[in-house]
Amino acid sequence: MSDSLTMQSIARLVPTGSRVLDLGCGDGAMLDYLQRERACSGYGIEIADDNVLACVKRGVNVIQLNLEEGLSMFDDASFDVVLQIDTLQHLRNAETMLVETARVGRMGVVAFPNFGHWPNRLSVAQGRMPVTRRLPYQWYDTPNIRVGTYKDFQALATKNRLNILDAFGLQDGREVRFLPNARAGTAVFKFERE
């Protein structure tokens, strides 16, 4: 998710000057943006060699780590904000990592493809798994090991005693606050522990 309007919408959720941990930071674009535009500091966590190199080239501090191994190297509330942007759907231990996000950060921000978006529903109703700009893979070659909806995340947050501070959808770089589960390809949540 590198679209600049999308990046700005998510970055707006991060208070200026925050210490940030970006889980699955990719090429470091978000953390670089937060450092330049919002005076943030912190680290990215990434496993792919080429992305780690891209982070270093951008001047983003990066730790090469498989998120499936957890975040035990970090103390409680080590960061002001922990980001999981397009990461949750790739993890086998998604619920554990969500809880760890809330433990390690005073606040968490999660964004993921919303399977409840109406074009996805239409595709499934027609008997096919969706292939969209937000979910661009066929069912057999997708890196996403799970799919979820905006409403699914609300239920998971409640189950894990997370207080949702802000929630909206993103579609074509615009925030969607009315019926986001049906009208947005991306779900975005800002939360903290109860």
N, C-alpha and C positions, 0 to 999 in steps of 0.2 A: 504494500500500500504506500506508494511514493507520491501520489497526487498531492500537489502543494496545498490545495484547499482542505483536503482530508488531514494532512499533517498539521495545518494551522488549527483546525477544529480540535484535534487531540491535544496539541501543545497548549491550547488555551486552558485545559484542565490542570495543567502543571503550574503551581505557583512560581513566580519569579524567584530565582536564587535557590531553588530546590536542589537537594542532593538526590540524584536519580539512578536507579538501576533499571536497565532496559533488557528484558529477557528475550532472547532470540532477536537480537538487534539488527540482524542482516548486515548491510553495508555501513551501518552507523548513521544513516541520513537523519533519523529522528533525533538522536542524541546530539549530533552536530548542530541541528537546527535549534534545539533547546539551549545548547551552550552559547550560540551566537545571538539568538533572539530573546532568550529569557534568562540569561546569566546563570544557567544551571551548571552543575558539575556532576560527575558520577562515572559509572561504568556500564559497558554493554557486555552481555553474555552471548556468545555465539559459538557454534561448533564447526561451521564450514570454513575451511582454510582460506578460500578466496574472499569470503566476507570479513574474516579476521584481518586479512591484509588490507582490504578496502577501509576498514575502521582505522587502522594504524595510519594509512595515507591521509585520512581526514583529520587526524589528530584526536581521535576518540579513544579513550582508554577502554580496552577490551580484554576480557578473560575468556580463553577458549575452554568451554565446559559443556558437557552433555546435560541438558536440563532434566533428563530422566533420572540423573543421579541426585537431584535435589539441591537445596540451597543451604545445607548445614554449615557451610563455611562462613555464613553471615549470621550475626547476632540479631536478636529481636530489635525492630525499629532502627536498623542500621541506615535506612534511607528514608527521605521524606516521601518519595513516590517510587513505586515499582510499576513499570510498564510491561504489559504483555500484548503487543500489537501483532495480530496475525500469528500468534504462537500457540494459544490454547488448543486449537483444533488439531495440532500436529503431535500433541503429547499423549502418551498412554496413561500417564498419571495426572490427568487434567485437574481433577478435584484436589489432589494433594498439592499440586503446584499453585492452585488458587489460594488454598489455605496458607501455603508458604509465602505467597505474595503478600498476603495480609499480615503475616508475622514479621517479615523482613522490612516491610515498608509501613509507614504511618498511614499511607493511603495507596490504593492500587488503581490502575487504569487498564482496562481490558477492552480490546476491539477484536472482533472475529466476523467471518462471513455469516450472515443471518439466513439460515436455511428456510425460515418462515416467510421470506420475501415472496410476493405474489408470483413472479415468473417461475420460481422454483416449485411452488405449489402447483402451478399449471402444468409444468413438465411432469411431475409425479402423477398428477391426475390423468395425464395422457399416457402413462405407463413407462416413462423414461426418467432416469436420473438427470437432473438439470446440468447444463453446461452454459455458464454465463460469464460475463466479464469478471465477476467476483469469485466464481467457482469455475475456472476455465479448463478443468480436466474431465476426462471421461471417468466413470466410476472405477475402472480397472487400473488407472494410472495416476490417481490423485495422491498427493502427499498428505492430504487430510485424512487422519485415521478416525475422526469423528465429526459429525455435523450437529449443530445445535441451533436453537432459535433464540431470539430476544427473550421470549417468555421462559424458555428453558433456563437461561442464565439467572433470571429473577428468582426462580424456584431454587436453583443451586445456591445462590447467595443467601437466601432465607435459611435453607438447610444448614449452612455453615456459619450462621450468625454474623453475616456481613451486612453492614448498613450501607445501602446504595445512596450516595450523595448526589449523583446526577446520572441520567441515562437518556440516550437518544439514538436514533439511527442516522446513518450517513448514506446518501444516495447522490451520485454525481457531484461529490464535494460539498453538498448542502446538508445541513442538519435537518432531520425529520423528527419532530416531536409528537405529531398526531399520527396514531396508529403505526408506530415504527416497526412492529413485528411483521406487518403486511407490506409496508411501503418503502422499506430500506434494505439494501443489500449488505450493509454492515451494521452490527450492533456495537454500541460503545457504552461502557459503564465505568463510573468512578465510585469507589467504595472504600470503606474502612472497617476495622473490626468493631463489633458492638462494645 
